[in-house]
Amino acid sequence: MSTALVRPRDGRMIGGVCAALARRFGTKPTTMRVIFLVSCLLPGPQFLLYLGLWIFLPNGDERTSW
């Protein structure tokens, strides 16, 4: 079962990226936020990835034709 990767209007804190990933992978948004915060302690482009997902993931209330 796969769900579309969209940023939901409910359950979001900043951009809704962690809430979208949590819905996609079947976890709680809080768990995904903790994973993201812990991953920021490691070297890498985590923050840039978050910004990219925030920009490119559509809002959950927008209707797409594809």
Residue frames as qw, qx, qy, qz and C-alpha x, y, z in Angstrom:
[[0.000, 0.889, 0.457, 0.000, 0.00, 0.00, 0.00],
 [0.443, 0.006, 0.013, 0.896, 1.52, 3.30, -1.02],
 [0.016, 0.877, 0.403, -0.260, 0.27, 6.76, -0.26],
 [0.443, 0.754, 0.074, 0.479, 1.08, 9.87, -2.19],
 [0.558, -0.260, -0.249, 0.747, 3.89, 11.95, -0.76],
 [0.004, 0.728, 0.233, 0.644, 2.19, 15.29, -0.05],
 [0.160, 0.103, -0.526, 0.829, 2.56, 17.74, 2.81],
 [0.237, -0.613, -0.752, -0.055, -0.61, 17.45, 4.92],
 [0.116, -0.678, -0.039, -0.725, -2.39, 20.51, 6.26],
 [0.706, -0.639, 0.061, -0.298, -2.91, 18.91, 9.69],
 [0.922, -0.306, 0.063, 0.228, -0.07, 17.72, 11.88],
 [0.631, 0.501, -0.082, 0.587, 2.56, 20.00, 10.42],
 [0.498, -0.669, -0.194, 0.517, 4.88, 22.11, 12.52],
 [0.150, -0.569, 0.270, 0.762, 6.97, 24.11, 10.07],
 [0.294, 0.372, -0.534, -0.700, 6.69, 22.89, 6.51],
 [0.867, 0.089, 0.191, -0.452, 4.96, 19.55, 6.92],
 [0.509, 0.513, -0.681, -0.118, 7.87, 17.55, 5.51],
 [0.041, -0.233, 0.914, -0.329, 8.27, 15.29, 8.57],
 [0.608, 0.194, 0.500, -0.585, 4.50, 14.78, 8.74],
 [0.726, 0.484, -0.264, -0.412, 4.46, 13.79, 5.05],
 [0.373, 0.428, -0.821, 0.053, 7.33, 11.34, 5.50],
 [0.294, -0.111, 0.808, -0.498, 5.68, 9.91, 8.62],
 [0.741, 0.301, 0.242, -0.549, 2.43, 9.25, 6.76],
 [0.641, 0.526, -0.495, -0.260, 4.34, 7.69, 3.86],
 [0.382, 0.330, -0.840, 0.197, 6.32, 5.32, 6.08],
 [0.691, -0.427, -0.533, -0.237, 3.58, 4.63, 8.62],
 [0.499, -0.165, -0.539, 0.659, 5.13, 6.25, 11.69],
 [0.179, -0.868, -0.395, 0.241, 4.21, 9.12, 13.96],
 [0.332, 0.861, -0.023, 0.384, 5.28, 12.65, 12.99],
 [0.446, -0.839, 0.299, -0.090, 7.07, 13.03, 16.32],
 [0.863, -0.186, 0.387, 0.265, 9.19, 9.98, 15.58],
 [0.661, 0.561, 0.219, 0.448, 10.13, 11.37, 12.18],
 [0.009, -0.952, 0.104, -0.287, 11.03, 14.74, 13.73],
 [0.661, -0.649, 0.370, 0.072, 13.31, 13.06, 16.27],
 [0.844, 0.129, 0.361, 0.376, 15.00, 11.07, 13.51],
 [0.431, 0.795, 0.101, 0.416, 15.54, 14.28, 11.55],
 [0.266, -0.922, 0.216, -0.180, 16.97, 16.14, 14.55],
 [0.784, -0.420, 0.413, 0.194, 19.34, 13.28, 15.38],
 [0.773, 0.376, 0.310, 0.407, 20.42, 13.05, 11.74],
 [0.185, 0.946, -0.031, 0.266, 21.32, 16.76, 11.83],
 [0.554, -0.744, 0.362, 0.092, 24.06, 15.87, 14.32],
 [0.788, 0.002, 0.479, 0.387, 25.73, 13.81, 11.59],
 [0.067, -0.475, 0.375, 0.793, 27.65, 15.42, 8.73],
 [0.272, 0.323, 0.815, 0.397, 25.66, 15.80, 5.55],
 [0.095, -0.128, -0.252, -0.954, 23.10, 17.92, 3.72],
 [0.060, -0.453, -0.873, 0.172, 20.05, 17.04, 5.85],
 [0.083, 0.616, 0.316, -0.717, 18.88, 20.63, 6.19],
 [0.187, 0.360, -0.474, -0.782, 19.18, 21.22, 2.44],
 [0.129, -0.167, -0.941, -0.264, 17.24, 18.02, 1.79],
 [0.011, 0.565, 0.698, -0.440, 14.48, 19.24, 4.13],
 [0.144, 0.573, -0.022, -0.807, 14.33, 22.59, 2.31],
 [0.157, 0.182, -0.741, -0.628, 14.22, 20.83, -1.05],
 [0.090, -0.354, -0.930, -0.036, 11.35, 18.59, 0.04],
 [0.052, 0.601, 0.461, -0.651, 9.53, 21.61, 1.46],
 [0.188, 0.479, -0.286, -0.808, 9.77, 23.35, -1.90],
 [0.269, 0.190, -0.774, -0.540, 9.02, 20.40, -4.19],
 [0.023, -0.299, -0.946, 0.126, 6.39, 18.41, -2.25],
 [0.233, -0.443, -0.380, -0.778, 2.87, 19.63, -3.01],
 [0.353, -0.153, 0.499, -0.777, 0.42, 20.63, -0.28],
 [0.163, 0.175, 0.967, -0.092, -2.16, 18.00, 0.58],
 [0.350, 0.613, 0.503, -0.499, -5.08, 20.25, -0.30],
 [0.254, 0.567, -0.407, -0.670, -3.85, 21.07, -3.78],
 [0.853, 0.296, 0.404, -0.145, -5.35, 18.96, -6.54],
 [0.111, -0.512, 0.663, 0.535, -2.87, 17.68, -9.10],
 [0.773, 0.405, -0.049, -0.485, -3.87, 16.35, -12.47],
 [0.574, 0.448, -0.684, -0.044, -1.23, 13.61, -12.63]]
